[in-house]
Amino acid sequence: MVTNKLLKAGRDITSKSEPILELRGICKYFGGVHALEDVGLELYPDEILALVGDNGAGKSTLIKIIAGVYQPDKGEVLMEGKEIEIRSPRASMDLRIETVYQELALVDKLDVVENIFLGRPLTKFRWFVNRKRMVAETVDILKRLKISIPSLKEPVQNLSGGQRQALAVGRAIAWSGRIVILDEPTAALGVEETRKTLALIKQIKEQGASVIVISHNLRHIFEVSDRIIVLRGGRRVGSRIKSKTNIDEIVKLITGSL
Amino acid sequence: MVTNKKDKEKMPSGVAVAGRAKKLLNLFSYQAVGTLLVFLALILVFIFFTPHHLFVDPRNIKALAKLTPDLGIVALGVGMLMISGEFDLSVSTVLPFSSYIFVLLLRAGINPVFSLFMAMGVGALLGLLNGLITVKGHIPSFIATLGTMMFWRGVLYVHSRMWPIGIRAYFPAGSSFEHVLIGEIGGVVPAQVIWFVVFALILGVVLHFHKFGNWVYATGDNKEAARAMGINTDRVKTICFMIVGTLSGFVGVMQLLRLGSFAATQGLGFELKAIAASVVGGTSLMGGIGSIAGIFWGALTIQILENGLILMRVPVFGISAFIGLAVILFVVLNTYMRRRMMMMR
């Protein structure tokens, strides 16, 4: 236990342990707009990394590159030291990277079970949907994450905002072994729901996965994250270990008044 | 992601039962219940109000049974495509086009079975084209298929000069090929009905039990979400377009055999009737909602409505007015019932 803590502390200071995911010199242009300019990012095992910045700073673009939605125009992506290309959302998922988008990516008219297994249902005889096993797995996942949803048969449009959020996060945790990316997980949530979601994020780390979380809410960031990377105008302007910084400094980095 | 046994045992048994019940419900989806009720009501009305109760006359029933699958099979594909969020107006051209290809091949002395597959293949190809134009061109399928409908119709009319081509000269009556497509089982049940049911079952299994069906619903309901979760929505839609084309090709040949002669106007009006049938069967115009059972009943309903009205001596040109009215009433009813179901939950 103590050694574990020491190791972590050591890594925090020297960053000597090898990152599970590393982005180097990433550039992304949309027409003439430089969304990202020479941005690097490194994510260590068992870490909750926060990505902050003002609107248009490039946070979403950066995670969409990791999620396989966008391809970088320049730069390289390394996973456990090996250079890789993430060509599609499917490729990202195959690398066991799960992304929870701000808009949650739930299909309203499908039920809870179908949403958990959206796009990759469990099958029997190779092709046919194995509903029974999916229901069993869903019950298992929800129980493990202490998410309470009244009925699994409910189309998810009938769920509350918090339940939907929990479902999307739960899906990511259930599928991911390595990296979970969360885009504004606490936006549009009530107080109680926010508390639950933050607890869920900490739970991801306990399950042995690394987390990248985007949020505008610095209080939430400081509550859950280990390290904070600040973007401004498509550039990385700083990386701070949470225990060695404060909200004030981060705000100054975000606004560029430092 | 592997459930261990312990957790499985702890799973509330009600959930498993509910899952099975849902499977049944899927087949006779609640969206189809409204359609089914009105369908039965229509039958009663027509039985009592057609002169001499002609509606239930065996000859009429047999005629209906031979006629309905034409629209029905096309509608199954169109409805599935609508669930994926797209339309296909070109069925009314793909159908005679495939039929024309079949006749040409037949005339060239090619084996009818092979010709049938070629006709279906051409249908699939035209469907593929519709799909590619829609997803690669990023244009609404309503427009894309309106264009292809008019384009292929023009090509067909010019090339065939709109002359009817009788098939008897190239095709002996009573061949086994003809029996399989339009014969009568035991001299009672027309083969068309069997084909309708077979296609409905196949597509029903694909849509409700196969993982492709899952993708279709996800694509139609929330394309962005589906794509974010790794579903290739473009491919899903294109495959749906191809299914419609293939089915239209099949119906083109089946209808050709029944009519005994190719007509460039085969399937005219099917594009909107197939959509009407799907909508009457509870398919949403927005995508993401619908079921094969619903589409099946919807097609039957449209056809029975038309047939009953003809028997009741409603002027031919007035029938369209009734069908239009019926479509609106059905959708209102279905929407109302769906809302009630939602509230009852």
Chai-1 contact restraints between the chains, C-beta under 6 A:
chainA,res_idxA,chainB,res_idxB,connection_type,confidence,min_distance_angstrom,max_distance_angstrom,comment,restraint_id
A,P89,B,A228,contact,1.0,0.0,6.0,A-B,restraint_1
A,P89,B,G230,contact,1.0,0.0,6.0,A-B,restraint_2
A,R90,B,G230,contact,1.0,0.0,6.0,A-B,restraint_3
A,M93,B,G230,contact,1.0,0.0,6.0,A-B,restraint_4
A,Y101,B,A228,contact,1.0,0.0,6.0,A-B,restraint_5
A,A105,B,A225,contact,1.0,0.0,6.0,A-B,restraint_6
A,A105,B,A228,contact,1.0,0.0,6.0,A-B,restraint_7
A,A105,B,M229,contact,1.0,0.0,6.0,A-B,restraint_8
A,V107,B,A218,contact,1.0,0.0,6.0,A-B,restraint_9
A,V107,B,D221,contact,1.0,0.0,6.0,A-B,restraint_10
A,V107,B,N222,contact,1.0,0.0,6.0,A-B,restraint_11
A,V107,B,A225,contact,1.0,0.0,6.0,A-B,restraint_12
A,D108,B,D221,contact,1.0,0.0,6.0,A-B,restraint_13
A,K109,B,D221,contact,1.0,0.0,6.0,A-B,restraint_14
A,K109,B,G288,contact,1.0,0.0,6.0,A-B,restraint_15
A,L118,B,A218,contact,1.0,0.0,6.0,A-B,restraint_16
A,L118,B,M229,contact,1.0,0.0,6.0,A-B,restraint_17
A,G119,B,M229,contact,1.0,0.0,6.0,A-B,restraint_18
A,G119,B,G230,contact,1.0,0.0,6.0,A-B,restraint_19
A,G119,B,I231,contact,1.0,0.0,6.0,A-B,restraint_20
A,P121,B,K211,contact,1.0,0.0,6.0,A-B,restraint_21
A,P121,B,N214,contact,1.0,0.0,6.0,A-B,restraint_22
A,T123,B,K211,contact,1.0,0.0,6.0,A-B,restraint_23
A,W127,B,H210,contact,1.0,0.0,6.0,A-B,restraint_24
A,F128,B,F209,contact,1.0,0.0,6.0,A-B,restraint_25
A,F128,B,H210,contact,1.0,0.0,6.0,A-B,restraint_26
A,V129,B,F209,contact,1.0,0.0,6.0,A-B,restraint_27
A,V129,B,K211,contact,1.0,0.0,6.0,A-B,restraint_28
A,R131,B,G19,contact,1.0,0.0,6.0,A-B,restraint_29
A,K132,B,G19,contact,1.0,0.0,6.0,A-B,restraint_30
A,V135,B,V15,contact,1.0,0.0,6.0,A-B,restraint_31
A,V135,B,G19,contact,1.0,0.0,6.0,A-B,restraint_32
A,A136,B,T3,contact,1.0,0.0,6.0,A-B,restraint_33
A,A136,B,K8,contact,1.0,0.0,6.0,A-B,restraint_34
A,A136,B,M11,contact,1.0,0.0,6.0,A-B,restraint_35
A,E137,B,T3,contact,1.0,0.0,6.0,A-B,restraint_36
A,V139,B,M11,contact,1.0,0.0,6.0,A-B,restraint_37
A,D140,B,T3,contact,1.0,0.0,6.0,A-B,restraint_38
A,D140,B,D7,contact,1.0,0.0,6.0,A-B,restraint_39
A,K153,B,A18,contact,1.0,0.0,6.0,A-B,restraint_40
A,K153,B,K22,contact,1.0,0.0,6.0,A-B,restraint_41
